[in-house]
Amino acid sequence: MQSRRIGDVTVGAIGLGGMPMSIEGRPDEERSIRTIHAALDAGITLIDTADAYHVGADEVGHNESLIARALATYGGDTSSVLVATKGGHLRPGDGSWTVNGSPDYLRQACEASLKRLGVEAIGLYQYHRPDPQVDYADAIGALRDLLDAGKIRMAGISNADPGQIRQAQEILGGRLVSVQNQFSPAFLSSEPELRLCDELGIAFLPWSPLGGISKAAELGGHADRFAAVAERHGVSPQRVCLAWHLDKSPVVVPIPGASRPETIRDSAEASELKLTADDLAELGI
Ligand SMILES: NC(=O)c1ccc[n+]([C@@H]2O[C@H](COP(=O)([O-])OP(=O)(O)OC[C@H]3O[C@@H](n4cnc5c(N)ncnc54)[C@H](OP(=O)(O)O)[C@@H]3O)[C@@H](O)[C@H]2O)c1
């Protein structure tokens, strides 16, 4: 697989998003483990997760624990796998999502993630979503302290605007390595953040790169644009979509979600698909 950089770490150009294996509609654990193992077999070395990927209030960190078990039971070498988790988002168990960006909470959440992942330092820790009740500088200050304490190896942010990216980069003393924002053919409004990451050399991780769990089959309503290009290359429209992401900038590392081995195997192949100028013109986005 083609590779890309996140901070000082080289990762496969396509990552795996863990969310569909832990929220509503998730498969049984056996299928999830097979999915994660299929991703590793395909050369994927970035796995994106979060403590908030769970359903019930009593199973916080479901996805982190699942990933830790999948890595422990994988037959091959996992030393180059970067697990990127997040803190600051919560699921109280009624289906909703809430936020808590207070430094005390983020410190506790990080400790709990460290235990679930069974590591001494988290590879990449991302502030999940800004909390309007907490000064952004305070939340990012907590990430800086976690970096300085060696609890996390690298720091990233998610759902951030350009001002927050610049602010986080300053507070972290130039150590911001990634920004994870929603970005797909159906959701292009993070283009300014993507461009800023490209300018600053920060990895940009598009979330819901295929349009989201319930809309990935028809690429968020944009499948028609991708169908002809996909047919010409003899590949799936989703693979074309991920190749389109990769073509945007060398800092882009898409993290398609998966709950089946077949889908992540297909997505991983996007790394080898080079779209032509005609393809890109036909896509028109
Ligand atoms: N930072 C944030 O606030 C935030 C928010 C949302 C998501 N995320 C992260 O971003 C990741 C990706 O987003 P997402 O999971 O919401 O949406 P997505 O990646 O756009 O879509 C996921 C769905 O796409 C299907 N899929 C994947 N590859 C495919 C292929 N090659 N062909 C056909 N279908 C394919 C999967 O189906 P199967 O289930 O059948 O395999 C999966 O359910 C998440 O898993 C999570 O890690 C972050």
The ligand as an SDF file (V2000), in Angstrom:
LIG
                    3D

 48 52  0  0  0  0  0  0  0  0999 V2000
  -14.3400   12.7010   14.4500 N   0  0  0  0  0  0  0  0  0  0  0  0
  -15.6340   12.5460   14.3400 C   0  0  0  0  0  0  0  0  0  0  0  0
  -16.4300   13.3350   14.8610 O   0  0  0  0  0  0  0  0  0  0  0  0
  -16.1450   11.3580   13.5660 C   0  0  0  0  0  0  0  0  0  0  0  0
  -17.5040   11.2730   13.2270 C   0  0  0  0  0  0  0  0  0  0  0  0
  -17.9290   10.1700   12.4920 C   0  0  0  0  0  0  0  0  0  0  0  0
  -17.0190    9.2050   12.1120 C   0  0  0  0  0  0  0  0  0  0  0  0
  -15.7000    9.2930   12.4680 N   0  0  0  0  0  0  0  0  0  0  0  0
  -14.6960    8.2990   12.0750 C   0  0  0  0  0  0  0  0  0  0  0  0
  -14.6920    8.1920   10.6730 O   0  0  0  0  0  0  0  0  0  0  0  0
  -14.8720    6.8300   10.3000 C   0  0  0  0  0  0  0  0  0  0  0  0
  -15.5590    6.7310    8.9530 C   0  0  0  0  0  0  0  0  0  0  0  0
  -16.8310    7.3300    8.9910 O   0  0  0  0  0  0  0  0  0  0  0  0
  -18.1780    6.4660    8.9810 P   0  0  0  0  0  0  0  0  0  0  0  0
  -17.8940    5.0930    9.4090 O   0  0  0  0  0  0  0  0  0  0  0  0
  -19.1700    7.2800    9.7150 O   0  0  0  0  0  0  0  0  0  0  0  0
  -18.6660    6.5380    7.4730 O   0  0  0  0  0  0  0  0  0  0  0  0
  -18.0650    6.0790    6.0540 P   0  0  0  0  0  0  0  0  0  0  0  0
  -16.6580    5.6650    6.1830 O   0  0  0  0  0  0  0  0  0  0  0  0
  -18.3940    7.1380    5.1030 O   0  0  0  0  0  0  0  0  0  0  0  0
  -18.9870    4.8270    5.7380 O   0  0  0  0  0  0  0  0  0  0  0  0
  -18.8740    3.6360    6.4680 C   0  0  0  0  0  0  0  0  0  0  0  0
  -19.6510    2.5570    5.7780 C   0  0  0  0  0  0  0  0  0  0  0  0
  -19.1690    2.4110    4.4680 O   0  0  0  0  0  0  0  0  0  0  0  0
  -19.2600    1.0790    4.0740 C   0  0  0  0  0  0  0  0  0  0  0  0
  -18.0820    0.8450    3.2080 N   0  0  0  0  0  0  0  0  0  0  0  0
  -16.7900    1.0400    3.5240 C   0  0  0  0  0  0  0  0  0  0  0  0
  -15.9860    0.7330    2.4830 N   0  0  0  0  0  0  0  0  0  0  0  0
  -16.7980    0.3120    1.4870 C   0  0  0  0  0  0  0  0  0  0  0  0
  -16.5850   -0.1590    0.1660 C   0  0  0  0  0  0  0  0  0  0  0  0
  -15.3370   -0.2410   -0.3230 N   0  0  0  0  0  0  0  0  0  0  0  0
  -17.6510   -0.4950   -0.5790 N   0  0  0  0  0  0  0  0  0  0  0  0
  -18.9160   -0.4100   -0.0730 C   0  0  0  0  0  0  0  0  0  0  0  0
  -19.1960    0.0300    1.1840 N   0  0  0  0  0  0  0  0  0  0  0  0
  -18.1450    0.3880    1.9480 C   0  0  0  0  0  0  0  0  0  0  0  0
  -19.1400    0.2450    5.3190 C   0  0  0  0  0  0  0  0  0  0  0  0
  -20.0300   -0.8300    5.1820 O   0  0  0  0  0  0  0  0  0  0  0  0
  -19.9980   -2.1760    6.0740 P   0  0  0  0  0  0  0  0  0  0  0  0
  -20.4160   -1.7200    7.4470 O   0  0  0  0  0  0  0  0  0  0  0  0
  -20.9770   -3.0470    5.4040 O   0  0  0  0  0  0  0  0  0  0  0  0
  -18.5910   -2.6760    6.0810 O   0  0  0  0  0  0  0  0  0  0  0  0
  -19.4610    1.2120    6.4470 C   0  0  0  0  0  0  0  0  0  0  0  0
  -20.6010    0.8880    7.1820 O   0  0  0  0  0  0  0  0  0  0  0  0
  -15.6780    6.2520   11.4530 C   0  0  0  0  0  0  0  0  0  0  0  0
  -15.6610    4.8550   11.4530 O   0  0  0  0  0  0  0  0  0  0  0  0
  -14.9880    6.8920   12.6110 C   0  0  0  0  0  0  0  0  0  0  0  0
  -13.7690    6.2050   12.8970 O   0  0  0  0  0  0  0  0  0  0  0  0
  -15.2710   10.3810   13.1800 C   0  0  0  0  0  0  0  0  0  0  0  0
  1  2  1  0
  2  3  2  0
  2  4  1  0
  4  5  1  0
  4 48  2  0
  5  6  2  0
  6  7  1  0
  7  8  2  0
  8  9  1  0
  8 48  1  0
  9 10  1  0
  9 46  1  0
 10 11  1  0
 11 12  1  0
 11 44  1  0
 12 13  1  0
 13 14  1  0
 14 15  2  0
 14 16  1  0
 14 17  1  0
 17 18  1  0
 18 19  2  0
 18 20  1  0
 18 21  1  0
 21 22  1  0
 22 23  1  0
 23 24  1  0
 23 42  1  0
 24 25  1  0
 25 26  1  0
 25 36  1  0
 26 27  1  0
 26 35  1  0
 27 28  2  0
 28 29  1  0
 29 30  1  0
 29 35  2  0
 30 31  1  0
 30 32  2  0
 32 33  1  0
 33 34  2  0
 34 35  1  0
 36 37  1  0
 36 42  1  0
 37 38  1  0
 38 39  2  0
 38 40  1  0
 38 41  1  0
 42 43  1  0
 44 45  1  0
 44 46  1  0
 46 47  1  0
M  CHG  2   8   1  16  -1
M  END
$$$$
